[in-house]
């Protein structure tokens, strides 16, 4: 092959490459454009209701009856003042924080221990344990049994335990954790056993520290289910002293005449809507605040569970 | 004896599982006994075991009543809408998020689409009321500005399957996309590299490479959804519709129906509710066994058991 010929083929292949690259660019560009527009639009669709609620909670009564606005027209803190000078919001807030903290701690503790045992290769009956849980997903106990259990058999009506116990264990969370623990190298653990370490010691000193992503994920799931629970309160709690925030919100939403419930004795003319919206902001507040810290954990946690599970 | 030896050998490990074993026994297995009420006439004084057996009367009452077909059809229909719309939207979000190169934009938009998942139904309910209520609702204002007639949403059952689906998408599609996105990012870059060299356009790569690779995930998630087709989304539906009987025609599902029978002042309300719950559990068990059998045939690795 002469030098000229080589040069020619090189040139030809390069021009083909350039053509390809251009083609790729336009098709890539079109897809990217669609992606930005669609994702941007959907993100806005998800976000706008939150924004409207947030703005609405600062809007004066005279303006809010004319409908929600994207931008505040007449700024006021009256709704918050009304809500925060009542005693109910503190009581309910305390109940919510209490069940969320205590419930999540207990739930994470028992779930992680159980999931670890199910994942442990030394445990001969791990599949029996796993099926024992799985069967409850196939054949759930049903609403009637659940109601009878909590209110009649255990007698937990109007007790904080009726808010704590029902959410203490979730089969789904347990399976997510099990599939994470299965990915851990068990040699790590055998070495410790040979050294004579106690099983509990191994679990808390060796397994727990390397499982932070999945523990954080599960903790987040449990915390959200406690924080957002209203159904158990609706069924079992009539005493306003132990109704959580979500139940307080539900009561003032389902009946706008119910503002007395908030126990405010200040006389500020407020619209029911304004108070509802400020209560929503207070209820969502902690979630939004913690969200950025937790997000990097839970995406990782779910990913591990989903791909390996 | 063998069992004892195993339990003794790993006594600490079994002890660690004990809290959950006891818990699940109390909170899941014990309440299962309430299914027996379907065959009894419950009287609160005598309790579950003391109440009289009345054979199939409660079940006959449910199946000869006017409601059973309606609530069953609604449950299945709404679930099908949720599964179809949910899968398509979650898939689109995952595929398109994957196309976004701008890291900051990606992170912010992903956070925003997941956010509604973390909000309680009570709050969603409040938003829905304020946006759709009466003539002052936000949507009707927009309608009147555009020259449309206002729609009285809370009195029009026909619009609710669609509205509930939109709310379901708003709340869950972003969250559902995480699993697809996680699977997507695990695919080897080599497939796409070689496709590019062969001149495949981006859209062709998505259609001929990404989607077929995602197929098993899509199938399994869909079948899991179908397996729960007899279980209505109680939180979403009861949380938003509540006891608004004007909308029951299109929105009453088995779960909300059971809840109302349970709360009704009817003498025999517990037993009636138990009959419905039994019907639901049995149908649920049959469907999940059926779809698990289907999954086994489609993709044996993804079977549930």
Interface residues (C-beta under 8 A of the other chain):
Chain A: X20 X23 X24 X27 X28 X30 X31 X32 X34 X35 X36 X38 X39 X40 X42 X43 X44 X45 X46 X47 X49 X50 X52 X53 X56 X65 X67 X68 X110 X111 X113 X114 X116 X117 X118 X120 X122 X123 X124 X125 X129 X131 X132 X133 X134 X136 X138 X139 X140 X141 X142 X143 X144 X145 X146 X147 X148 X149 X152 X153 X165 X166 X168 X169 X174 X198 X199 X200 X203 X224 X227 X228 X229 X230 X231 X246 X249 X250 X253 X254 X273 X276 X277 X280 X283 X284 X287 X288 X291 X292 X295 X299 X302 X303 X306 X307
Chain B: X3 X6 X10 X12 X13 X14 X16 X17 X19 X20 X21 X23 X24 X26 X27 X28 X29 X30 X31 X32 X33 X34 X35 X37 X44 X47 X48 X92 X93 X96 X97 X99 X100 X101 X105 X108 X109 X111 X112 X113 X114 X115 X116 X118 X119 X120 X121 X122 X123 X125 X126 X127 X129 X130 X131 X136 X138 X141 X170 X173 X174 X178 X179 X182 X183 X186 X196 X199 X201 X202 X203 X206 X231 X234 X235 X239 X242 X255 X258 X259 X262 X270 X273 X274 X277 X278 X280 X281 X284 X285 X288 X289 X304 X305
